[in-house]
Amino acid sequence: MVVGLGIGLAGCGGGDGGSGASGTIGTADNPVEIAVWGWEPTLKQATAAFEKENPNIKVKVTNVGSAVQTITSLQNAINAGSGAPDVAQFEYHALPQFALAGSLSDLSDKGAKDYADFYTPGTWSQVNINGGIYGLPMDSGPTALFYNKEVFDAAGVTEPPKTWDEYYEAAKKIKALGGGHYITADTGSEGSYTMLASLIWAAGGRPYEIKDAENVSITLTSDPAVKKVADFWQKMIDEGLINTQINSWSDEWNRGLGDGTIASLNYGAWMSANLLASASQASGKFRVATIPQWDASAKPSNGEAGGSTLAILASSKKQEAAWKYIDFVNHERNGINARVDNGAFPADRETLKSDDFLKGSAKLTDYFGGQEYNKVLAQASDEVSEGFSYMPFSAHAMSIYGDSLGPAYRGQKTLNQALADFQKALTDYGRDQGFTVTN
């Protein structure tokens, strides 16, 4: 049994506050308290709604930082054997690392096994790991093309590209505008990890496979879809059609989105709220489209970029209370509405089809020039293909992604060479952690 991964087995510790066995859920006069770690802002509203309906359970939500910082803090707490919360938020790609190390509770026997049809296929597949269910989907990130219509129109691109060939032609026209305009920016930094993965996912690539708790396959160098995406992106780099100087999530990146010099992004649906907050000067100019396809005549295929789940730590002594919390926030209607009404992008099928959701918010409707943007994002969610998984040490993969892929964006090697280096580094790391890794 593999117990490495830098996090070890979750044999002790647990959330601070309260006491009692796993079945204890407290009373209104003597409530039990559970500890939750998460960064998603709408947890505040969802938690308030939960406590109103469940006065016997108090919830202490702590934002320990970004998704990466949360993972690091969890690893440290689990390794120390104390200080871990009862519930934690995970990006989907990081979940296998903790599930296979025995650090999370399998939710199958708590009722989660009956929820498969409740969630979108893409998100449900991300919480099913090695035969167990290790979280309830919280939000989703179907990839979409967010584009500045004003810039596209100025370049003579009157419709969003429906294929990657059209995207390539659009990139040339936007570059021809001058003034530092590019169709997008990408430096191969850590912030691009899930973006590239989502494009590989959409192209049909399945370069990572968790065969069981000890055996993993990494086939970045032999998966045809990976090569297809890498070859296309290499052409974009070689011809200078993307900005390779501005890192994702930097102040300069936000300025580029605001002034139109970065004219589009292929990112998760949650990007809507980020654009509103960080590129407000572009209000009214942006629109949303489904991502380009490799074959216009084939059934559309999409991937997910980001999204997260709530999971219960195996070390928690308040399993029942923790389950009631994540079930409310991610499965019960009042919990989901509390989050979606405040800007979260849903992971459940019912919300994605509801009139209220499809109508969208007034602020974002204005930002997207009156477009019914959520209808496009709901379509993007419907097109997410099943069967993609991340490796059980994805947090480590993200941490070395920039060092491995970045040189390809600086002309020091090709993307295919960089992916080969990335695969070797991941293979070596996995074997050091006790996995049997095949390529």
C-alpha positions in Angstrom: 0.0 0.0 0.0 1.4 3.4 -0.9 1.5 5.8 2.0 4.0 8.4 0.8 2.9 11.4 -1.3 4.4 13.7 1.3 1.2 13.5 3.3 1.1 10.0 4.8 -1.8 8.2 6.3 -4.4 10.2 8.2 -4.3 8.2 11.4 -4.9 10.9 14.0 -5.7 14.5 14.6 -9.0 16.1 13.5 -10.9 19.4 13.6 -10.5 21.6 16.6 -13.5 22.5 18.8 -16.1 20.2 20.3 -15.7 16.5 21.1 -17.4 13.2 20.8 -17.5 10.1 18.5 -18.1 10.2 14.8 -21.9 10.0 15.3 -22.1 13.1 17.5 -24.0 15.9 15.9 -24.7 18.0 19.0 -27.9 19.7 20.2 -29.1 23.3 20.0 -28.1 23.8 23.6 -24.8 22.0 23.2 -23.8 22.2 19.5 -20.8 20.4 18.1 -18.3 22.5 16.1 -16.7 21.4 12.9 -13.7 23.0 11.3 -13.7 23.7 7.5 -10.9 24.9 5.4 -11.7 26.5 2.1 -11.1 29.6 -0.1 -14.3 29.8 -2.0 -16.1 33.1 -1.0 -19.6 31.8 -1.2 -18.9 29.3 1.6 -19.8 32.2 3.9 -23.4 32.4 2.7 -23.8 28.6 2.4 -22.5 28.1 6.0 -24.9 30.8 7.3 -27.8 29.0 5.7 -26.6 25.6 7.1 -26.3 26.9 10.6 -29.8 28.4 10.4 -31.2 25.0 9.5 -28.9 23.0 11.8 -28.5 24.9 15.1 -26.9 21.8 16.7 -23.8 22.2 14.5 -21.5 25.2 14.4 -19.1 25.7 11.6 -15.8 27.5 11.7 -14.7 28.3 8.2 -11.0 29.2 7.8 -9.5 30.6 4.6 -5.9 29.5 4.8 -5.0 31.0 1.4 -5.2 29.9 -2.2 -5.9 26.4 -3.4 -2.2 25.6 -3.4 -1.7 27.0 0.0 -4.6 25.0 1.4 -3.1 21.8 0.1 0.3 22.7 1.6 -1.3 23.4 5.0 -3.3 20.2 4.9 -0.2 18.2 4.1 1.6 19.8 7.0 -1.3 19.1 9.4 -1.7 15.5 8.4 2.0 14.9 8.6 2.1 16.4 12.1 -0.8 14.2 13.2 -2.9 17.1 14.5 -4.5 20.4 13.4 -6.3 19.1 10.3 -9.9 20.3 9.8 -13.0 18.1 9.6 -13.8 19.2 6.1 -11.6 20.7 3.4 -12.0 22.2 -0.1 -9.9 20.6 -2.8 -9.5 21.4 -6.5 -10.4 18.3 -8.4 -6.9 17.6 -9.6 -5.6 17.5 -6.0 -8.2 15.1 -4.7 -6.5 11.7 -5.7 -3.3 12.5 -3.9 -5.2 12.6 -0.5 -7.7 9.9 -1.3 -5.1 7.3 -2.2 -3.0 8.1 0.8 -6.0 7.2 3.1 -6.4 10.8 4.3 -10.0 11.2 3.2 -13.3 9.4 4.1 -15.0 7.3 1.5 -18.5 8.8 1.3 -20.1 5.8 -0.5 -21.8 4.4 2.7 -22.9 7.9 3.8 -25.3 8.1 0.9 -23.1 9.6 -1.8 -23.2 6.4 -4.0 -26.8 7.4 -4.9 -25.8 10.9 -6.2 -24.3 10.0 -9.6 -27.2 11.3 -11.6 -27.4 14.5 -9.5 -24.1 15.9 -10.7 -22.6 16.6 -14.1 -20.7 13.6 -15.5 -17.4 15.5 -15.6 -17.5 16.6 -11.9 -18.8 13.2 -10.7 -16.0 11.3 -12.4 -13.5 13.6 -10.6 -14.6 12.5 -7.1 -14.8 8.8 -7.9 -11.3 7.4 -7.2 -10.2 3.8 -7.2 -13.7 2.6 -6.5 -14.5 5.1 -3.7 -16.3 8.5 -3.5 -14.1 11.0 -1.8 -15.9 14.3 -2.1 -19.1 15.9 -3.3 -18.7 18.2 -6.2 -19.0 21.9 -5.2 -18.5 23.8 -8.4 -17.4 23.1 -11.9 -15.2 24.8 -14.5 -16.3 23.7 -18.0 -13.8 25.4 -20.3 -15.2 28.3 -22.4 -13.8 30.9 -24.7 -14.0 34.4 -23.1 -13.3 36.9 -25.9 -13.2 40.7 -26.3 -15.7 41.3 -29.1 -14.6 44.8 -29.7 -11.0 43.6 -30.4 -12.2 40.7 -32.4 -14.4 42.9 -34.5 -11.6 45.4 -35.1 -9.5 42.6 -36.4 -12.2 41.4 -38.7 -13.1 38.4 -36.7 -16.9 38.8 -36.6 -17.7 35.4 -35.1 -15.9 33.5 -32.4 -13.8 30.7 -33.9 -15.6 27.3 -34.0 -12.5 25.3 -34.8 -8.9 25.5 -33.9 -8.0 26.3 -37.5 -10.3 29.3 -37.3 -8.7 30.2 -33.9 -5.3 30.2 -35.6 -6.6 32.5 -38.4 -8.1 34.8 -35.8 -4.8 35.0 -33.9 -3.0 36.2 -37.0 -5.6 38.9 -37.6 -5.5 40.1 -34.0 -1.7 40.2 -34.0 -1.9 42.3 -37.2 -3.7 45.0 -35.3 -0.4 46.0 -33.7 -0.2 47.7 -30.4 0.8 44.6 -28.6 -2.5 42.8 -29.3 -2.6 39.0 -29.0 -5.4 36.5 -29.0 -4.2 35.2 -25.6 -1.2 35.0 -23.2 0.5 31.9 -21.9 4.0 31.5 -20.5 3.8 27.9 -19.4 3.6 29.0 -15.8 2.0 27.2 -12.9 -1.2 29.1 -13.5 -1.6 27.5 -16.9 -1.5 23.9 -15.6 -5.3 23.2 -15.6 -5.8 25.3 -18.8 -3.5 23.0 -20.8 -5.0 19.9 -19.1 -8.5 21.1 -20.1 -7.5 21.4 -23.7 -6.0 18.0 -23.7 -9.2 16.7 -22.0 -11.3 18.3 -24.7 -9.2 16.8 -27.5 -9.8 13.3 -26.1 -6.5 12.9 -24.3 -6.3 10.7 -21.3 -2.6 10.9 -20.3 -3.1 10.0 -16.7 -4.6 6.8 -15.3 -5.0 5.6 -11.7 -5.2 1.9 -12.1 -5.4 1.2 -8.4 -3.9 2.5 -5.2 -0.3 1.6 -6.3 -0.3 1.6 -10.1 -0.3 4.8 -12.2 0.1 5.4 -15.9 1.5 8.6 -17.4 1.5 8.8 -21.2 2.1 12.4 -22.1 4.6 11.4 -24.8 2.5 8.7 -26.5 -1.1 10.1 -26.2 -2.1 11.3 -29.7 -4.3 14.0 -28.3 -1.5 15.5 -26.2 0.7 15.7 -29.3 -2.2 17.3 -31.3 -2.6 20.0 -28.7 1.2 20.5 -28.2 1.9 20.7 -32.0 -0.9 23.3 -32.4 0.3 25.4 -29.5 3.9 25.1 -30.7 2.8 26.6 -34.0 1.2 29.5 -32.2 4.4 30.1 -30.2 6.7 29.7 -33.2 4.7 32.3 -35.2 4.5 34.7 -32.3 0.7 34.6 -32.1 0.4 34.4 -28.3 1.9 36.7 -25.7 4.6 34.6 -23.9 5.8 37.3 -21.6 2.8 37.9 -19.3 2.1 35.3 -16.5 -1.4 34.3 -15.8 -3.0 36.0 -12.7 -0.4 38.8 -12.6 -1.4 42.4 -12.5 -0.1 42.8 -16.0 -2.3 40.0 -17.1 -5.3 41.7 -15.6 -4.4 45.0 -17.3 -4.1 43.2 -20.6 -7.5 41.7 -20.3 -8.9 45.1 -19.3 -7.3 47.1 -22.2 -7.9 44.3 -24.8 -4.3 43.5 -25.6 -5.0 40.1 -24.3 -8.1 39.5 -26.4 -9.3 36.1 -25.2 -8.9 33.2 -22.7 -9.8 29.5 -22.7 -10.6 29.1 -19.1 -13.2 27.6 -16.7 -16.7 29.0 -16.3 -15.8 30.6 -13.0 -13.7 33.1 -15.0 -16.8 35.2 -15.5 -16.7 36.6 -12.0 -12.9 37.1 -12.1 -13.2 39.2 -15.3 -15.8 41.4 -13.6 -13.6 41.9 -10.6 -10.2 42.2 -12.3 -10.9 43.6 -15.8 -13.9 45.8 -15.0 -12.8 48.4 -17.6 -13.6 45.9 -20.3 -17.3 45.8 -19.2 -19.6 45.4 -22.2 -16.9 44.3 -24.5 -16.5 40.6 -23.5 -18.6 37.7 -24.7 -18.6 33.9 -24.1 -18.5 31.1 -26.6 -17.9 27.4 -26.4 -14.3 26.4 -27.1 -13.0 25.7 -30.6 -13.2 22.1 -31.8 -10.8 19.9 -33.7 -13.4 18.6 -36.0 -16.4 20.7 -36.7 -18.5 17.7 -37.9 -17.9 15.6 -34.8 -19.8 15.7 -31.5 -18.5 18.7 -29.5 -16.1 17.8 -26.8 -15.0 19.9 -23.8 -12.9 19.6 -20.7 -12.9 21.2 -17.2 -10.4 23.8 -16.0 -10.6 24.0 -12.3 -13.6 23.4 -10.1 -13.6 22.0 -6.6 -15.1 19.6 -4.1 -15.6 19.4 -0.3 -14.2 16.3 1.3 -14.2 14.9 4.9 -10.8 14.2 6.5 -10.5 10.6 7.7 -9.0 11.9 10.9 -12.2 13.8 11.8 -14.0 12.6 15.0 -17.2 14.3 13.8 -17.9 12.4 10.6 -21.7 12.6 10.9 -21.7 16.4 11.4 -19.2 16.9 8.7 -21.3 14.8 6.3 -24.4 16.8 7.1 -22.5 20.0 6.3 -21.1 18.9 2.9 -24.4 17.3 1.9 -26.2 20.6 2.6 -23.7 22.8 0.9 -23.2 20.6 -2.2 -26.4 18.6 -2.5 -29.3 20.2 -0.8 -31.1 22.9 -2.7 -30.8 25.7 -0.1 -27.1 25.2 0.2 -26.5 25.2 -3.6 -28.7 28.2 -4.1 -26.9 30.1 -1.3 -23.7 29.7 -3.3 -25.0 30.1 -6.9 -27.0 33.2 -6.0 -23.7 34.7 -4.9 -21.7 33.9 -8.1 -20.6 30.2 -7.8 -20.8 28.1 -10.9 -22.8 24.9 -10.2 -21.9 21.3 -10.5 -25.4 19.8 -10.4 -27.6 19.2 -13.4 -30.8 20.7 -12.0 -29.3 24.2 -11.4 -27.6 24.2 -14.8 -31.0 23.8 -16.4 -33.0 26.2 -14.1 -34.4 29.4 -15.5 -33.0 31.5 -12.7 -29.5 30.3 -13.4 -29.7 30.6 -17.1 -31.0 34.2 -16.8 -27.7 35.1 -15.1 -26.9 38.0 -12.8 -27.6 41.6 -13.9 -24.0 42.7 -13.3 -22.5 39.9 -15.4 -25.1 40.3 -18.1 -24.1 43.9 -18.4 -20.4 42.9 -18.4 -21.0 40.5 -21.3 -22.9 43.1 -23.3 -26.4 41.8 -22.6 -25.5 38.2 -23.6 -27.2 35.3 -21.9 -23.8 34.1 -20.8 -24.9 31.3 -18.6 -26.7 29.6 -21.4 -23.4 29.3 -23.2 -21.6 28.1 -20.1 -24.4 25.5 -19.4 -23.9 24.2 -23.0 -20.1 24.1 -22.3 -20.9 21.9 -19.3 -23.1 19.6 -21.3 -20.2 19.0 -23.7 -17.6 17.9 -21.1 -16.5 14.4 -21.9 -16.1 11.7 -19.3 -13.1 9.6 -18.4 -10.4 12.1 -17.7 -8.5 11.8 -14.4 -5.5 13.5 -12.8 -2.5 11.7 -11.3 -2.4 11.0 -7.6 0.4 13.6 -7.1 -1.1 16.4 -9.1 -0.3 19.1 -6.5 3.4 18.2 -7.1 2.9 18.2 -10.8 1.5 21.8 -10.7 4.4 22.9 -8.5 7.0 21.8 -11.2 4.9 22.6 -14.2 6.5 26.0 -14.8 10.0 24.7 -14.6 9.2 21.9 -17.0 7.0 23.7 -19.6 8.3 27.3 -19.2 11.4 26.8 -21.3 9.3 25.9 -24.3 7.7 29.3 -24.3 11.1 30.9 -24.2 12.3 29.0 -27.3 14.7 26.8 -25.4 13.0 23.6 -26.3 9.8 22.4 -28.0 6.6 21.7 -26.1 6.9 18.1 -27.0 10.4 18.0 -25.5 9.1 19.9 -22.4 6.3 17.4 -22.0 8.8 14.5 -22.2 10.8 16.2 -19.4 7.7 16.7 -17.4 6.7 13.1 -17.8 10.1 11.9 -16.7 10.1 14.2 -13.6 6.6 13.0 -12.7 7.5 9.3 -13.2 10.6 9.7 -11.0 8.6 11.4 -8.3 5.9 8.8 -8.4 8.3 6.0 -8.1 10.1 7.7 -5.2 6.7 7.9 -3.5 6.2 4.1 -3.9 4.0 4.0 -6.9 4.5 1.7 -9.9 4.5 4.1 -12.8 4.3 3.0 -16.4 4.6 5.2 -19.5 
